[in-house]
Structures are given as structure tokens and as C-alpha cells.
Amino acid sequence: MQLNPYQSAVAAGLYIVLVVSLMQFASAIAKPDDTILAPIAFLSTFVLSAAVMGYLFLLQPITMYMEGKKDEAIRHFLKTVAAFSLITATIFLLAIFVG
């Protein structure tokens, strides 16, 4: 699946919203747990998130780079990071002024 940089950034933002929503929901229905399962779940989520973000941010630029489209690959990556930065800044501003 080929996404343009802006779609990749939005997909990353939506993935974060999904993970946070699931964590909020799980913490609301689960009792506090002092077993080894909590750190395992945390690290598993962290590794999964790294893989998903790596796919969204790096797969297409690396593919382009390997095909000899170095400049296009760099532009694609930087556009993705810039778009995600705008999404992140928007979330922070909403948290400050609304939350």
C-alpha cells in the first residue's frame, strides 16, 4: 500500500489515538495489577508501536532510496515528519487550551 506523506502522518496520528483510547478503556475496566503482565504488555505495545511507526515513516522513503530516487525519498520522509509535527503541535495546543 502506497501512502503519500500526509496520509502516512495522519495514519500515525490515528494509530496513536487508537492505542491511547484502548489504554484508557482498559484502565477503566481493569483493576490495578502488580503482576509481571503489566510491564510485558507495556513493552509489547512499545515494540508494536515502533514497528507501525517505522512502517508508516520509513518504508516508502527507503524503497524510493533503494530504487535510486534519493531526492524524492528524502522529500517524502521530511514531508511526513513535517505533517506529523503539525498534527502533534495541534494536539498540544488543544491540550493546553481546551484540556
N, CA, C and O atoms as CSV, one atom per row, in Angstrom:
chain,resi,resn,atom,element,x,y,z
A,1,MET,N,N,0.847,-1.173,0.000
A,1,MET,CA,C,0.000,0.000,0.000
A,1,MET,C,C,0.891,1.234,0.000
A,1,MET,O,O,1.739,1.398,0.877
A,2,GLN,N,N,0.695,2.095,-0.983
A,2,GLN,CA,C,1.470,3.317,-1.040
A,2,GLN,C,C,0.643,4.482,-0.527
A,2,GLN,O,O,-0.462,4.746,-1.002
A,3,LEU,N,N,1.208,5.168,0.452
A,3,LEU,CA,C,0.562,6.352,1.010
A,3,LEU,C,C,1.408,7.562,0.671
A,3,LEU,O,O,2.633,7.471,0.595
A,4,ASN,N,N,0.755,8.698,0.465
A,4,ASN,CA,C,1.548,9.908,0.327
A,4,ASN,C,C,1.984,10.332,1.732
A,4,ASN,O,O,1.466,9.799,2.714
A,5,PRO,N,N,2.917,11.269,1.851
A,5,PRO,CA,C,3.439,11.627,3.175
A,5,PRO,C,C,2.365,12.097,4.152
A,5,PRO,O,O,2.451,11.832,5.351
A,6,TYR,N,N,1.367,12.786,3.644
A,6,TYR,CA,C,0.324,13.319,4.515
A,6,TYR,C,C,-0.590,12.206,5.023
A,6,TYR,O,O,-1.037,12.235,6.170
A,7,GLN,N,N,-0.862,11.238,4.173
A,7,GLN,CA,C,-1.645,10.082,4.612
A,7,GLN,C,C,-0.884,9.281,5.663
A,7,GLN,O,O,-1.476,8.786,6.622
A,8,SER,N,N,0.420,9.155,5.481
A,8,SER,CA,C,1.235,8.437,6.468
A,8,SER,C,C,1.201,9.141,7.819
A,8,SER,O,O,1.076,8.493,8.859
A,9,ALA,N,N,1.313,10.466,7.804
A,9,ALA,CA,C,1.283,11.230,9.052
A,9,ALA,C,C,-0.073,11.112,9.736
A,9,ALA,O,O,-0.143,10.949,10.954
A,10,VAL,N,N,-1.142,11.194,8.962
A,10,VAL,CA,C,-2.485,11.052,9.536
A,10,VAL,C,C,-2.681,9.639,10.077
A,10,VAL,O,O,-3.262,9.461,11.147
A,11,ALA,N,N,-2.203,8.637,9.348
A,11,ALA,CA,C,-2.310,7.252,9.819
A,11,ALA,C,C,-1.555,7.072,11.132
A,11,ALA,O,O,-2.026,6.361,12.019
A,12,ALA,N,N,-0.390,7.704,11.268
A,12,ALA,CA,C,0.363,7.635,12.520
A,12,ALA,C,C,-0.427,8.278,13.653
A,12,ALA,O,O,-0.494,7.734,14.754
A,13,GLY,N,N,-1.018,9.424,13.386
A,13,GLY,CA,C,-1.839,10.083,14.398
A,13,GLY,C,C,-3.036,9.250,14.808
A,13,GLY,O,O,-3.360,9.158,15.992
A,14,LEU,N,N,-3.694,8.642,13.831
A,14,LEU,CA,C,-4.846,7.789,14.136
A,14,LEU,C,C,-4.432,6.551,14.917
A,14,LEU,O,O,-5.166,6.095,15.794
A,15,TYR,N,N,-3.265,6.005,14.604
A,15,TYR,CA,C,-2.762,4.855,15.357
A,15,TYR,C,C,-2.558,5.240,16.826
A,15,TYR,O,O,-2.916,4.481,17.727
A,16,ILE,N,N,-1.987,6.412,17.057
A,16,ILE,CA,C,-1.768,6.877,18.429
A,16,ILE,C,C,-3.100,7.059,19.147
A,16,ILE,O,O,-3.243,6.660,20.303
A,17,VAL,N,N,-4.073,7.659,18.471
A,17,VAL,CA,C,-5.401,7.832,19.072
A,17,VAL,C,C,-6.001,6.474,19.427
A,17,VAL,O,O,-6.590,6.320,20.497
A,18,LEU,N,N,-5.859,5.500,18.548
A,18,LEU,CA,C,-6.380,4.156,18.804
A,18,LEU,C,C,-5.714,3.518,20.020
A,18,LEU,O,O,-6.399,2.967,20.882
A,19,VAL,N,N,-4.390,3.588,20.094
A,19,VAL,CA,C,-3.669,2.980,21.219
A,19,VAL,C,C,-4.042,3.659,22.530
A,19,VAL,O,O,-4.293,2.982,23.528
A,20,VAL,N,N,-4.080,4.981,22.539
A,20,VAL,CA,C,-4.428,5.708,23.762
A,20,VAL,C,C,-5.864,5.406,24.176
A,20,VAL,O,O,-6.145,5.231,25.362
A,21,SER,N,N,-6.766,5.344,23.214
A,21,SER,CA,C,-8.163,5.022,23.532
A,21,SER,C,C,-8.286,3.631,24.137
A,21,SER,O,O,-9.003,3.437,25.119
A,22,LEU,N,N,-7.588,2.667,23.553
A,22,LEU,CA,C,-7.611,1.311,24.104
A,22,LEU,C,C,-7.014,1.266,25.509
A,22,LEU,O,O,-7.516,0.550,26.376
A,23,MET,N,N,-5.946,2.027,25.736
A,23,MET,CA,C,-5.330,2.057,27.068
A,23,MET,C,C,-6.272,2.700,28.080
A,23,MET,O,O,-6.391,2.221,29.208
A,24,GLN,N,N,-6.941,3.778,27.686
A,24,GLN,CA,C,-7.902,4.427,28.578
A,24,GLN,C,C,-9.044,3.478,28.915
A,24,GLN,O,O,-9.442,3.361,30.074
A,25,PHE,N,N,-9.565,2.804,27.899
A,25,PHE,CA,C,-10.663,1.868,28.093
A,25,PHE,C,C,-10.228,0.715,28.994
A,25,PHE,O,O,-10.959,0.322,29.903
A,26,ALA,N,N,-9.045,0.181,28.742
A,26,ALA,CA,C,-8.551,-0.948,29.538
A,26,ALA,C,C,-8.323,-0.539,30.987
A,26,ALA,O,O,-8.633,-1.305,31.899
A,27,SER,N,N,-7.786,0.654,31.211
A,27,SER,CA,C,-7.534,1.083,32.587
A,27,SER,C,C,-8.837,1.367,33.333
A,27,SER,O,O,-8.884,1.275,34.559
A,28,ALA,N,N,-9.880,1.709,32.605
A,28,ALA,CA,C,-11.171,1.971,33.246
A,28,ALA,C,C,-11.852,0.688,33.695
A,28,ALA,O,O,-12.584,0.690,34.685
A,29,ILE,N,N,-11.622,-0.406,32.980
A,29,ILE,CA,C,-12.313,-1.652,33.335
A,29,ILE,C,C,-11.432,-2.638,34.093
A,29,ILE,O,O,-11.940,-3.591,34.685
A,30,ALA,N,N,-10.119,-2.422,34.083
A,30,ALA,CA,C,-9.219,-3.375,34.736
A,30,ALA,C,C,-8.861,-2.899,36.134
A,30,ALA,O,O,-8.804,-1.699,36.400
A,31,LYS,N,N,-8.627,-3.838,37.004
A,31,LYS,CA,C,-8.166,-3.488,38.349
A,31,LYS,C,C,-6.649,-3.308,38.310
A,31,LYS,O,O,-5.991,-3.862,37.429
A,32,PRO,N,N,-6.081,-2.545,39.247
A,32,PRO,CA,C,-4.630,-2.384,39.287
A,32,PRO,C,C,-3.952,-3.749,39.406
A,32,PRO,O,O,-4.389,-4.619,40.160
A,33,ASP,N,N,-2.890,-3.907,38.653
A,33,ASP,CA,C,-2.240,-5.208,38.574
A,33,ASP,C,C,-0.751,-5.057,38.868
A,33,ASP,O,O,-0.052,-4.302,38.192
A,34,ASP,N,N,-0.276,-5.771,39.870
A,34,ASP,CA,C,1.139,-5.727,40.212
A,34,ASP,C,C,1.872,-6.980,39.752
A,34,ASP,O,O,2.916,-7.327,40.305
A,35,THR,N,N,1.337,-7.654,38.753
A,35,THR,CA,C,1.996,-8.851,38.253
A,35,THR,C,C,2.982,-8.478,37.155
A,35,THR,O,O,3.110,-7.312,36.783
A,36,ILE,N,N,3.655,-9.462,36.659
A,36,ILE,CA,C,4.624,-9.252,35.587
A,36,ILE,C,C,3.949,-8.927,34.253
A,36,ILE,O,O,4.609,-8.483,33.313
A,37,LEU,N,N,2.647,-9.148,34.172
A,37,LEU,CA,C,1.944,-8.926,32.907
A,37,LEU,C,C,1.897,-7.454,32.496
A,37,LEU,O,O,1.924,-7.156,31.302
A,38,ALA,N,N,1.828,-6.538,33.443
A,38,ALA,CA,C,1.757,-5.108,33.099
A,38,ALA,C,C,3.010,-4.643,32.352
A,38,ALA,O,O,2.878,-4.023,31.298
A,39,PRO,N,N,4.229,-4.917,32.857
A,39,PRO,CA,C,5.409,-4.498,32.091
A,39,PRO,C,C,5.538,-5.219,30.747
A,39,PRO,O,O,6.020,-4.641,29.773
A,40,ILE,N,N,5.108,-6.479,30.700
A,40,ILE,CA,C,5.148,-7.207,29.427
A,40,ILE,C,C,4.207,-6.548,28.425
A,40,ILE,O,O,4.564,-6.369,27.260
A,41,ALA,N,N,3.021,-6.191,28.867
A,41,ALA,CA,C,2.057,-5.525,27.983
A,41,ALA,C,C,2.597,-4.173,27.515
A,41,ALA,O,O,2.453,-3.812,26.347
A,42,PHE,N,N,3.220,-3.430,28.433
A,42,PHE,CA,C,3.787,-2.129,28.075
A,42,PHE,C,C,4.868,-2.279,27.012
A,42,PHE,O,O,4.840,-1.586,25.995
A,43,LEU,N,N,5.821,-3.181,27.241
A,43,LEU,CA,C,6.912,-3.360,26.281
A,43,LEU,C,C,6.410,-3.908,24.948
A,43,LEU,O,O,6.916,-3.530,23.891
A,44,SER,N,N,5.429,-4.788,24.994
A,44,SER,CA,C,4.857,-5.314,23.751
A,44,SER,C,C,4.195,-4.202,22.944
A,44,SER,O,O,4.342,-4.142,21.723
A,45,THR,N,N,3.473,-3.329,23.622
A,45,THR,CA,C,2.838,-2.199,22.948
A,45,THR,C,C,3.885,-1.251,22.375
A,45,THR,O,O,3.719,-0.726,21.274
A,46,PHE,N,N,4.958,-1.037,23.120
A,46,PHE,CA,C,6.041,-0.167,22.660
A,46,PHE,C,C,6.689,-0.718,21.386
A,46,PHE,O,O,6.913,0.020,20.427
A,47,VAL,N,N,6.987,-2.015,21.385
A,47,VAL,CA,C,7.614,-2.645,20.218
A,47,VAL,C,C,6.666,-2.616,19.016
A,47,VAL,O,O,7.087,-2.320,17.897
A,48,LEU,N,N,5.399,-2.919,19.246
A,48,LEU,CA,C,4.414,-2.861,18.161
A,48,LEU,C,C,4.326,-1.443,17.595
A,48,LEU,O,O,4.269,-1.258,16.380
A,49,SER,N,N,4.316,-0.457,18.471
A,49,SER,CA,C,4.239,0.935,18.026
A,49,SER,C,C,5.472,1.329,17.220
A,49,SER,O,O,5.356,2.035,16.217
A,50,ALA,N,N,6.643,0.884,17.645
A,50,ALA,CA,C,7.864,1.177,16.889
A,50,ALA,C,C,7.792,0.565,15.493
A,50,ALA,O,O,8.203,1.190,14.515
A,51,ALA,N,N,7.274,-0.650,15.402
A,51,ALA,CA,C,7.147,-1.308,14.098
A,51,ALA,C,C,6.150,-0.573,13.202
A,51,ALA,O,O,6.417,-0.358,12.020
A,52,VAL,N,N,5.010,-0.189,13.760
A,52,VAL,CA,C,3.992,0.512,12.971
A,52,VAL,C,C,4.519,1.867,12.509
A,52,VAL,O,O,4.356,2.229,11.344
A,53,MET,N,N,5.145,2.614,13.405
A,53,MET,CA,C,5.674,3.925,13.030
A,53,MET,C,C,6.817,3.788,12.024
A,53,MET,O,O,6.931,4.595,11.101
A,54,GLY,N,N,7.659,2.776,12.195
A,54,GLY,CA,C,8.720,2.531,11.220
A,54,GLY,C,C,8.146,2.266,9.841
A,54,GLY,O,O,8.650,2.773,8.839
A,55,TYR,N,N,7.094,1.473,9.797
A,55,TYR,CA,C,6.428,1.190,8.520
A,55,TYR,C,C,5.869,2.476,7.915
A,55,TYR,O,O,6.085,2.754,6.735
A,56,LEU,N,N,5.157,3.253,8.717
A,56,LEU,CA,C,4.499,4.452,8.198
A,56,LEU,C,C,5.490,5.536,7.784
A,56,LEU,O,O,5.271,6.231,6.792
A,57,PHE,N,N,6.580,5.686,8.540
A,57,PHE,CA,C,7.517,6.769,8.278
A,57,PHE,C,C,8.648,6.375,7.327
A,57,PHE,O,O,9.134,7.220,6.575
A,58,LEU,N,N,9.074,5.116,7.344
A,58,LEU,CA,C,10.317,4.757,6.662
A,58,LEU,C,C,10.194,3.840,5.456
A,58,LEU,O,O,11.060,3.874,4.582
A,59,LEU,N,N,9.157,3.029,5.375
A,59,LEU,CA,C,9.102,2.033,4.304
A,59,LEU,C,C,9.188,2.662,2.915
A,59,LEU,O,O,10.038,2.272,2.115
A,60,GLN,N,N,8.338,3.611,2.625
A,60,GLN,CA,C,8.351,4.210,1.291
A,60,GLN,C,C,9.624,4.992,0.999
A,60,GLN,O,O,10.174,4.847,-0.092
A,61,PRO,N,N,10.124,5.826,1.934
A,61,PRO,CA,C,11.384,6.507,1.631
A,61,PRO,C,C,12.550,5.539,1.396
A,61,PRO,O,O,13.379,5.773,0.516
A,62,ILE,N,N,12.617,4.467,2.169
A,62,ILE,CA,C,13.703,3.504,1.962
A,62,ILE,C,C,13.543,2.807,0.617
A,62,ILE,O,O,14.525,2.591,-0.094
A,63,THR,N,N,12.312,2.455,0.267
A,63,THR,CA,C,12.061,1.828,-1.035
A,63,THR,C,C,12.461,2.768,-2.170
A,63,THR,O,O,13.113,2.348,-3.126
A,64,MET,N,N,12.075,4.027,-2.067
A,64,MET,CA,C,12.445,5.009,-3.092
A,64,MET,C,C,13.959,5.157,-3.181
A,64,MET,O,O,14.529,5.215,-4.270
A,65,TYR,N,N,14.598,5.216,-2.018
A,65,TYR,CA,C,16.052,5.369,-1.976
A,65,TYR,C,C,16.734,4.194,-2.665
A,65,TYR,O,O,17.678,4.378,-3.434
A,66,MET,N,N,16.251,2.983,-2.384
A,66,MET,CA,C,16.846,1.786,-2.984
A,66,MET,C,C,16.598,1.734,-4.495
A,66,MET,O,O,17.361,1.101,-5.225
A,67,GLU,N,N,15.549,2.388,-4.961
A,67,GLU,CA,C,15.258,2.454,-6.394
A,67,GLU,C,C,16.033,3.579,-7.077
A,67,GLU,O,O,15.862,3.815,-8.273
A,68,GLY,N,N,16.882,4.271,-6.323
A,68,GLY,CA,C,17.692,5.340,-6.890
A,68,GLY,C,C,17.040,6.706,-6.865
A,68,GLY,O,O,17.573,7.650,-7.447
A,69,LYS,N,N,15.908,6.833,-6.212
A,69,LYS,CA,C,15.196,8.115,-6.127
A,69,LYS,C,C,15.537,8.799,-4.802
A,69,LYS,O,O,14.666,9.031,-3.963
A,70,LYS,N,N,16.822,9.115,-4.632
A,70,LYS,CA,C,17.311,9.631,-3.350
A,70,LYS,C,C,16.629,10.940,-2.947
A,70,LYS,O,O,16.144,11.064,-1.822
A,71,ASP,N,N,16.591,11.902,-3.845
A,71,ASP,CA,C,15.994,13.202,-3.509
A,71,ASP,C,C,14.506,13.076,-3.190
A,71,ASP,O,O,14.006,13.694,-2.249
A,72,GLU,N,N,13.810,12.270,-3.984
A,72,GLU,CA,C,12.382,12.056,-3.744
A,72,GLU,C,C,12.153,11.361,-2.403
A,72,GLU,O,O,11.192,11.668,-1.697
A,73,ALA,N,N,13.028,10.432,-2.055
A,73,ALA,CA,C,12.914,9.715,-0.778
A,73,ALA,C,C,13.092,10.666,0.399
A,73,ALA,O,O,12.346,10.605,1.376
A,74,ILE,N,N,14.077,11.536,0.299
A,74,ILE,CA,C,14.327,12.493,1.382
A,74,ILE,C,C,13.154,13.462,1.518
A,74,ILE,O,O,12.719,13.763,2.630
A,75,ARG,N,N,12.645,13.949,0.391
A,75,ARG,CA,C,11.489,14.861,0.428
A,75,ARG,C,C,10.270,14.172,1.038
A,75,ARG,O,O,9.551,14.771,1.838
A,76,HIS,N,N,10.041,12.929,0.664
A,76,HIS,CA,C,8.898,12.170,1.189
A,76,HIS,C,C,9.011,12.036,2.704
A,76,HIS,O,O,8.045,12.284,3.425
A,77,PHE,N,N,10.183,11.646,3.184
A,77,PHE,CA,C,10.388,11.485,4.623
A,77,PHE,C,C,10.197,12.809,5.358
A,77,PHE,O,O,9.514,12.861,6.380
A,78,LEU,N,N,10.797,13.875,4.840
A,78,LEU,CA,C,10.695,15.175,5.511
A,78,LEU,C,C,9.261,15.715,5.494
A,78,LEU,O,O,8.831,16.349,6.457
A,79,LYS,N,N,8.526,15.471,4.420
A,79,LYS,CA,C,7.122,15.886,4.386
A,79,LYS,C,C,6.303,15.113,5.416
A,79,LYS,O,O,5.424,15.677,6.068
A,80,THR,N,N,6.594,13.821,5.560
A,80,THR,CA,C,5.881,13.016,6.551
A,80,THR,C,C,6.156,13.541,7.954
A,80,THR,O,O,5.235,13.702,8.755
A,81,VAL,N,N,7.422,13.807,8.249
A,81,VAL,CA,C,7.789,14.318,9.575
A,81,VAL,C,C,7.173,15.694,9.808
A,81,VAL,O,O,6.681,15.973,10.901
A,82,ALA,N,N,7.195,16.548,8.802
A,82,ALA,CA,C,6.613,17.886,8.951
A,82,ALA,C,C,5.102,17.808,9.194
A,82,ALA,O,O,4.573,18.511,10.055
A,83,ALA,N,N,4.420,16.966,8.445
A,83,ALA,CA,C,2.971,16.824,8.633
A,83,ALA,C,C,2.660,16.262,10.013
A,83,ALA,O,O,1.726,16.716,10.674
A,84,PHE,N,N,3.437,15.277,10.450
A,84,PHE,CA,C,3.208,14.710,11.777
A,84,PHE,C,C,3.532,15.733,12.869
A,84,PHE,O,O,2.885,15.748,13.915
A,85,SER,N,N,4.523,16.578,12.631
A,85,SER,CA,C,4.844,17.645,13.586
A,85,SER,C,C,3.678,18.613,13.734
A,85,SER,O,O,3.379,19.060,14.841
A,86,LEU,N,N,3.022,18.936,12.633
A,86,LEU,CA,C,1.846,19.814,12.702
A,86,LEU,C,C,0.705,19.152,13.467
A,86,LEU,O,O,0.012,19.806,14.247
A,87,ILE,N,N,0.514,17.864,13.244
A,87,ILE,CA,C,-0.519,17.132,13.983
A,87,ILE,C,C,-0.195,17.140,15.474
A,87,ILE,O,O,-1.072,17.374,16.305
A,88,THR,N,N,1.068,16.883,15.806
A,88,THR,CA,C,1.497,16.867,17.206
A,88,THR,C,C,1.324,18.240,17.847
A,88,THR,O,O,0.833,18.342,18.972
A,89,ALA,N,N,1.721,19.289,17.145
A,89,ALA,CA,C,1.567,20.647,17.677
A,89,ALA,C,C,0.094,20.980,17.899
A,89,ALA,O,O,-0.256,21.616,18.893
A,90,THR,N,N,-0.760,20.559,16.986
A,90,THR,CA,C,-2.199,20.789,17.136
A,90,THR,C,C,-2.734,20.093,18.377
A,90,THR,O,O,-3.533,20.663,19.121
A,91,ILE,N,N,-2.295,18.866,18.597
A,91,ILE,CA,C,-2.734,18.121,19.785
A,91,ILE,C,C,-2.267,18.821,21.056
A,91,ILE,O,O,-3.033,18.941,22.013
A,92,PHE,N,N,-1.020,19.285,21.078
A,92,PHE,CA,C,-0.522,20.002,22.250
A,92,PHE,C,C,-1.317,21.281,22.491
A,92,PHE,O,O,-1.672,21.585,23.629
A,93,LEU,N,N,-1.596,22.025,21.437
A,93,LEU,CA,C,-2.374,23.255,21.602
A,93,LEU,C,C,-3.782,22.963,22.108
A,93,LEU,O,O,-4.305,23.688,22.954
A,94,LEU,N,N,-4.389,21.908,21.594
A,94,LEU,CA,C,-5.711,21.519,22.099
A,94,LEU,C,C,-5.637,21.129,23.576
A,94,LEU,O,O,-6.523,21.476,24.358
A,95,ALA,N,N,-4.592,20.416,23.951
A,95,ALA,CA,C,-4.441,20.007,25.350
A,95,ALA,C,C,-4.260,21.214,26.266
A,95,ALA,O,O,-4.764,21.230,27.389
A,96,ILE,N,N,-3.544,22.212,25.786
A,96,ILE,CA,C,-3.288,23.404,26.600
A,96,ILE,C,C,-4.543,24.271,26.719
A,96,ILE,O,O,-4.909,24.690,27.817
A,97,PHE,N,N,-5.192,24.536,25.598
A,97,PHE,CA,C,-6.286,25.500,25.596
A,97,PHE,C,C,-7.661,24.897,25.850
A,97,PHE,O,O,-8.557,25.594,26.326
A,98,VAL,N,N,-7.841,23.635,25.545
A,98,VAL,CA,C,-9.148,23.004,25.738
A,98,VAL,C,C,-9.146,22.141,26.990
A,98,VAL,O,O,-10.099,22.155,27.770
A,99,GLY,N,N,-8.066,21.391,27.174
A,99,GLY,CA,C,-7.997,20.441,28.289
A,99,GLY,C,C,-7.621,21.113,29.545
A,99,GLY,O,O,-7.516,20.463,30.585
